[in-house]
Amino acid sequence: MIHDQTMAETIDIQGLDSLLPAERVQALKRTGEGPHVFVTARVRGYAGSRVDV
């Protein structure tokens, strides 16, 4: 879900050990199979800004 200020979705924890510390991945595994929900702030550039990806 994308809102004006936030974005929320579910994430599959397979392969997260390459992105997150091992203790965080283990904590997610202890919570069960999922779905694992995450929410993040939505950041928008100002007019005329350039964002490279």
C-alpha positions as CSV (number, residue, x, y, z in Angstrom):
1,M,0.0,0.0,0.0
2,I,1.4,3.4,-1.0
3,H,0.1,6.4,1.0
4,D,1.2,10.0,0.9
5,Q,3.7,9.6,3.8
6,T,4.3,5.8,4.1
7,M,4.5,2.6,2.1
8,A,3.6,-0.8,3.6
9,E,3.9,-4.3,2.2
10,T,4.8,-7.8,3.2
11,I,8.2,-9.3,2.7
12,D,9.5,-12.9,2.2
13,I,12.4,-13.5,4.5
14,Q,14.2,-15.9,2.2
15,G,17.5,-14.4,1.2
16,L,17.4,-11.6,3.8
17,D,20.5,-12.8,5.4
18,S,22.5,-11.0,2.6
19,L,20.8,-7.7,3.6
20,L,20.2,-7.8,7.3
21,P,22.3,-8.8,10.4
22,A,21.9,-12.5,11.2
23,E,20.3,-11.8,14.6
24,R,17.5,-9.8,12.9
25,V,16.9,-12.6,10.4
26,Q,16.7,-15.1,13.3
27,A,14.3,-12.9,15.1
28,L,12.0,-12.8,12.1
29,K,12.2,-16.6,11.7
30,R,11.2,-17.0,15.4
31,T,8.0,-15.0,14.7
32,G,6.8,-17.7,12.3
33,E,6.3,-18.1,8.6
34,G,4.7,-14.7,8.0
35,P,3.5,-12.7,6.4
36,H,6.1,-10.2,7.7
37,V,4.8,-6.6,7.3
38,F,7.0,-3.6,7.0
39,V,6.3,0.1,6.8
40,T,8.7,2.7,5.6
41,A,8.7,6.5,5.1
42,R,8.0,7.7,1.7
43,V,10.6,10.3,0.6
44,R,9.9,12.6,-2.3
45,G,12.3,14.9,-4.0
46,Y,11.7,18.5,-4.4
47,A,10.8,20.0,-7.8
48,G,13.8,20.0,-10.0
49,S,15.7,17.4,-8.0
50,R,17.3,14.4,-9.6
51,V,17.4,10.9,-8.1
52,D,19.7,8.3,-9.6
53,V,18.9,4.6,-9.0
